[in-house]
């Protein structure tokens, strides 16, 4: 029997990672419960994001997603992103969601991207999965794409729920981020 998780209103609490040298923006939908608990993006132990992105750049991270030293894991990931001129955030500022199920999202309210886009070198945006992509298109594309001359692409989700895409396929798809 599948246990039903009640929908909760979640307000995004994790600040974006970016600086004035950021050239690429990677957007998820909304942090998972594990990521919210850890205080950083893609921290569910089975999420493959932190295996995929370093592999694209020929690197590996020392601290696993479920490291007991959360601060070290977060600092390592922030440093990696900024060294590669990557900004990281999520499309949504708040929504009603059941657990981590993107398919349950209702009452979606987008983040405000003007500060990041107006004070960085970002021209390329990558959405991690179809839900992030469709929410971007629905709530943000008209406001930001032309004004900031952005190209926006959808990449496959690194979530464990996307079992159809193995690690090698994800790495191959994400290589587009390193092409500048």
C-alpha atoms as a printed R data frame, in Angstrom:
    type eleno elety resid chain resno      x      y       z
1   ATOM     1    CA   UNK     A     1  0.000  0.000   0.000
2   ATOM     2    CA   UNK     A     2  1.318  3.435  -0.950
3   ATOM     3    CA   UNK     A     3  1.225  5.963   1.853
4   ATOM     4    CA   UNK     A     4 -0.315  9.286   0.837
5   ATOM     5    CA   UNK     A     5  1.698 12.328   1.864
6   ATOM     6    CA   UNK     A     6 -0.356 15.434   2.498
7   ATOM     7    CA   UNK     A     7  0.511 18.513   0.525
8   ATOM     8    CA   UNK     A     8  2.432 21.227   2.382
9   ATOM     9    CA   UNK     A     9  3.047 24.844   1.511
10  ATOM    10    CA   UNK     A    10  6.816 25.137   1.166
11  ATOM    11    CA   UNK     A    11  8.681 28.437   1.037
12  ATOM    12    CA   UNK     A    12 12.144 28.212  -0.502
13  ATOM    13    CA   UNK     A    13 14.744 28.923   2.191
14  ATOM    14    CA   UNK     A    14 18.014 28.043   0.420
15  ATOM    15    CA   UNK     A    15 19.753 31.080  -1.058
16  ATOM    16    CA   UNK     A    16 20.979 30.879  -4.644
17  ATOM    17    CA   UNK     A    17 24.635 30.173  -5.376
18  ATOM    18    CA   UNK     A    18 26.050 32.723  -7.793
19  ATOM    19    CA   UNK     A    19 28.470 35.593  -8.206
20  ATOM    20    CA   UNK     A    20 29.145 38.295 -10.780
21  ATOM    21    CA   UNK     A    21 31.258 35.850 -12.833
22  ATOM    22    CA   UNK     A    22 28.484 33.247 -13.177
23  ATOM    23    CA   UNK     A    23 27.835 32.386 -16.831
24  ATOM    24    CA   UNK     A    24 25.411 29.470 -16.534
25  ATOM    25    CA   UNK     A    25 22.327 29.112 -14.344
26  ATOM    26    CA   UNK     A    26 21.091 25.639 -13.418
27  ATOM    27    CA   UNK     A    27 17.534 25.535 -12.115
28  ATOM    28    CA   UNK     A    28 15.706 22.788 -10.304
29  ATOM    29    CA   UNK     A    29 12.066 22.960  -9.336
30  ATOM    30    CA   UNK     A    30 12.033 23.133  -5.525
31  ATOM    31    CA   UNK     A    31 14.377 21.606  -2.932
32  ATOM    32    CA   UNK     A    32 13.433 18.102  -1.777
33  ATOM    33    CA   UNK     A    33 12.755 17.476   1.910
34  ATOM    34    CA   UNK     A    34 16.314 16.059   2.276
35  ATOM    35    CA   UNK     A    35 17.804 19.137   0.604
36  ATOM    36    CA   UNK     A    36 15.748 21.458   2.791
37  ATOM    37    CA   UNK     A    37 16.908 19.536   5.846
38  ATOM    38    CA   UNK     A    38 20.558 19.768   4.727
39  ATOM    39    CA   UNK     A    39 20.196 23.420   3.708
40  ATOM    40    CA   UNK     A    40 21.569 22.941   0.198
41  ATOM    41    CA   UNK     A    41 20.577 21.778  -3.273
42  ATOM    42    CA   UNK     A    42 20.400 18.146  -4.454
43  ATOM    43    CA   UNK     A    43 21.421 16.630  -1.117
44  ATOM    44    CA   UNK     A    44 19.210 13.534  -1.230
45  ATOM    45    CA   UNK     A    45 21.730 10.640  -1.008
46  ATOM    46    CA   UNK     A    46 20.357  9.017  -4.180
47  ATOM    47    CA   UNK     A    47 20.189 12.190  -6.270
48  ATOM    48    CA   UNK     A    48 22.891 11.987  -8.933
49  ATOM    49    CA   UNK     A    49 23.404 15.733  -9.484
50  ATOM    50    CA   UNK     A    50 26.629 15.877  -7.433
51  ATOM    51    CA   UNK     A    51 28.022 12.873  -9.316
52  ATOM    52    CA   UNK     A    52 27.024 14.150 -12.749
53  ATOM    53    CA   UNK     A    53 28.189 17.758 -12.627
54  ATOM    54    CA   UNK     A    54 31.707 17.103 -11.285
55  ATOM    55    CA   UNK     A    55 32.111 14.255 -13.829
56  ATOM    56    CA   UNK     A    56 31.308 16.713 -16.622
57  ATOM    57    CA   UNK     A    57 34.333 18.754 -15.514
58  ATOM    58    CA   UNK     A    58 36.566 15.732 -14.851
59  ATOM    59    CA   UNK     A    59 36.385 16.109 -11.079
60  ATOM    60    CA   UNK     A    60 34.981 14.289  -8.068
61  ATOM    61    CA   UNK     A    61 33.736 15.652  -4.778
62  ATOM    62    CA   UNK     A    62 35.201 14.389  -1.501
63  ATOM    63    CA   UNK     A    63 32.132 14.772   0.709
64  ATOM    64    CA   UNK     A    64 29.093 12.574  -0.076
65  ATOM    65    CA   UNK     A    65 25.582 14.061  -0.070
66  ATOM    66    CA   UNK     A    66 24.869 12.464   3.296
67  ATOM    67    CA   UNK     A    67 28.187 13.516   4.843
68  ATOM    68    CA   UNK     A    68 28.057 13.975   8.617
69  ATOM    69    CA   UNK     A    69 30.007 17.192   8.025
70  ATOM    70    CA   UNK     A    70 27.256 19.094   6.189
71  ATOM    71    CA   UNK     A    71 29.136 22.376   6.305
72  ATOM    72    CA   UNK     A    72 32.163 20.862   4.524
73  ATOM    73    CA   UNK     A    73 29.910 19.228   1.910
74  ATOM    74    CA   UNK     A    74 28.103 22.505   1.226
75  ATOM    75    CA   UNK     A    75 31.323 24.554   1.061
76  ATOM    76    CA   UNK     A    76 32.855 22.024  -1.349
77  ATOM    77    CA   UNK     A    77 29.817 22.219  -3.632
78  ATOM    78    CA   UNK     A    78 29.637 26.035  -3.527
79  ATOM    79    CA   UNK     A    79 33.340 26.262  -4.368
80  ATOM    80    CA   UNK     A    80 32.929 23.818  -7.252
81  ATOM    81    CA   UNK     A    81 30.028 25.811  -8.725
82  ATOM    82    CA   UNK     A    82 31.696 29.202  -8.449
83  ATOM    83    CA   UNK     A    83 35.038 27.928  -9.858
84  ATOM    84    CA   UNK     A    84 33.130 26.782 -12.935
85  ATOM    85    CA   UNK     A    85 31.042 29.986 -13.173
86  ATOM    86    CA   UNK     A    86 27.822 28.112 -12.458
87  ATOM    87    CA   UNK     A    87 24.881 29.613 -10.601
88  ATOM    88    CA   UNK     A    88 22.401 27.260  -8.946
89  ATOM    89    CA   UNK     A    89 18.871 27.893  -7.743
90  ATOM    90    CA   UNK     A    90 15.298 26.751  -8.274
91  ATOM    91    CA   UNK     A    91 12.456 28.038 -10.394
92  ATOM    92    CA   UNK     A    92 10.022 28.260  -7.491
93  ATOM    93    CA   UNK     A    93  9.988 30.515  -4.447
94  ATOM    94    CA   UNK     A    94  7.032 28.630  -2.963
95  ATOM    95    CA   UNK     A    95  4.453 26.003  -3.765
96  ATOM    96    CA   UNK     A    96  2.180 23.378  -2.313
97  ATOM    97    CA   UNK     A    97  3.859 19.981  -2.699
98  ATOM    98    CA   UNK     A    98  3.523 16.443  -1.352
99  ATOM    99    CA   UNK     A    99  6.952 15.253  -0.202
100 ATOM   100    CA   UNK     A   100  9.337 15.577  -3.140
101 ATOM   101    CA   UNK     A   101  6.780 14.775  -5.862
102 ATOM   102    CA   UNK     A   102  7.066 17.471  -8.536
103 ATOM   103    CA   UNK     A   103  3.885 16.080 -10.076
104 ATOM   104    CA   UNK     A   104  1.949 17.220  -6.988
105 ATOM   105    CA   UNK     A   105  2.953 20.910  -7.234
106 ATOM   106    CA   UNK     A   106  0.147 23.429  -6.988
107 ATOM   107    CA   UNK     A   107  0.042 27.184  -6.319
108 ATOM   108    CA   UNK     A   108  3.519 27.664  -7.765
109 ATOM   109    CA   UNK     A   109  5.121 31.088  -7.281
110 ATOM   110    CA   UNK     A   110  8.420 31.725  -9.120
111 ATOM   111    CA   UNK     A   111 11.596 33.186  -7.708
112 ATOM   112    CA   UNK     A   112 12.658 36.680  -8.786
113 ATOM   113    CA   UNK     A   113 15.691 36.300 -11.054
114 ATOM   114    CA   UNK     A   114 16.370 39.993 -11.755
115 ATOM   115    CA   UNK     A   115 19.233 40.339  -9.245
116 ATOM   116    CA   UNK     A   116 21.084 37.252 -10.453
117 ATOM   117    CA   UNK     A   117 20.541 37.884 -14.153
118 ATOM   118    CA   UNK     A   118 21.165 41.620 -13.904
119 ATOM   119    CA   UNK     A   119 24.431 41.312 -11.970
120 ATOM   120    CA   UNK     A   120 26.127 38.327 -13.603
121 ATOM   121    CA   UNK     A   121 27.232 37.103 -17.034
122 ATOM   122    CA   UNK     A   122 24.499 34.466 -17.285
123 ATOM   123    CA   UNK     A   123 23.205 33.884 -20.805
124 ATOM   124    CA   UNK     A   124 22.522 30.139 -20.620
125 ATOM   125    CA   UNK     A   125 19.940 28.517 -18.347
126 ATOM   126    CA   UNK     A   126 19.486 24.774 -17.861
127 ATOM   127    CA   UNK     A   127 16.449 23.281 -16.156
128 ATOM   128    CA   UNK     A   128 16.969 19.946 -14.419
129 ATOM   129    CA   UNK     A   129 13.923 18.045 -15.544
130 ATOM   130    CA   UNK     A   130 10.641 18.532 -17.327
131 ATOM   131    CA   UNK     A   131  8.799 20.027 -14.356
132 ATOM   132    CA   UNK     A   132 11.420 22.751 -13.788
133 ATOM   133    CA   UNK     A   133 11.385 23.404 -17.554
134 ATOM   134    CA   UNK     A   134  7.598 23.672 -17.811
135 ATOM   135    CA   UNK     A   135  7.364 25.867 -14.715
136 ATOM   136    CA   UNK     A   136 10.087 28.145 -16.125
137 ATOM   137    CA   UNK     A   137  8.235 28.400 -19.435
138 ATOM   138    CA   UNK     A   138  4.917 29.045 -17.696
139 ATOM   139    CA   UNK     A   139  6.056 31.521 -15.024
140 ATOM   140    CA   UNK     A   140  9.393 33.055 -16.067
141 ATOM   141    CA   UNK     A   141 10.195 32.806 -19.782
142 ATOM   142    CA   UNK     A   142  8.209 35.839 -20.902
143 ATOM   143    CA   UNK     A   143  9.641 38.031 -18.156
144 ATOM   144    CA   UNK     A   144 13.328 37.089 -18.440
145 ATOM   145    CA   UNK     A   145 14.362 35.383 -21.681
146 ATOM   146    CA   UNK     A   146 14.223 38.307 -24.084
147 ATOM   147    CA   UNK     A   147 15.229 40.963 -21.552
148 ATOM   148    CA   UNK     A   148 18.412 39.084 -20.583
149 ATOM   149    CA   UNK     A   149 18.972 37.386 -23.973
150 ATOM   150    CA   UNK     A   150 18.859 33.913 -22.444
151 ATOM   151    CA   UNK     A   151 18.925 30.528 -24.070
152 ATOM   152    CA   UNK     A   152 17.080 27.987 -21.943
153 ATOM   153    CA   UNK     A   153 17.344 24.220 -22.266
154 ATOM   154    CA   UNK     A   154 15.808 21.244 -20.513
155 ATOM   155    CA   UNK     A   155 18.142 18.537 -19.179
156 ATOM   156    CA   UNK     A   156 17.059 15.190 -17.752
157 ATOM   157    CA   UNK     A   157 16.332 15.056 -14.050
158 ATOM   158    CA   UNK     A   158 19.077 13.637 -11.819
159 ATOM   159    CA   UNK     A   159 16.436 12.492  -9.317
160 ATOM   160    CA   UNK     A   160 16.361  8.813  -8.393
161 ATOM   161    CA   UNK     A   161 12.777  8.876  -9.704
162 ATOM   162    CA   UNK     A   162 14.248  9.225 -13.232
163 ATOM   163    CA   UNK     A   163 15.430  5.617 -13.344
164 ATOM   164    CA   UNK     A   164 15.178  5.569 -17.145
165 ATOM   165    CA   UNK     A   165 18.320  7.695 -17.375
166 ATOM   166    CA   UNK     A   166 21.470  6.022 -16.048
167 ATOM   167    CA   UNK     A   167 24.529  7.906 -14.772
168 ATOM   168    CA   UNK     A   168 26.399  7.712 -18.090
169 ATOM   169    CA   UNK     A   169 23.441  9.141 -20.034
170 ATOM   170    CA   UNK     A   170 23.082 11.955 -17.499
171 ATOM   171    CA   UNK     A   171 26.770 12.854 -17.723
172 ATOM   172    CA   UNK     A   172 26.576 12.908 -21.518
173 ATOM   173    CA   UNK     A   173 23.467 15.141 -21.460
174 ATOM   174    CA   UNK     A   174 24.990 17.545 -18.914
175 ATOM   175    CA   UNK     A   175 28.213 18.048 -20.905
176 ATOM   176    CA   UNK     A   176 26.419 20.894 -22.697
177 ATOM   177    CA   UNK     A   177 26.927 22.948 -19.517
178 ATOM   178    CA   UNK     A   178 30.710 22.868 -19.962
179 ATOM   179    CA   UNK     A   179 30.538 24.071 -23.560
180 ATOM   180    CA   UNK     A   180 30.788 27.799 -23.545
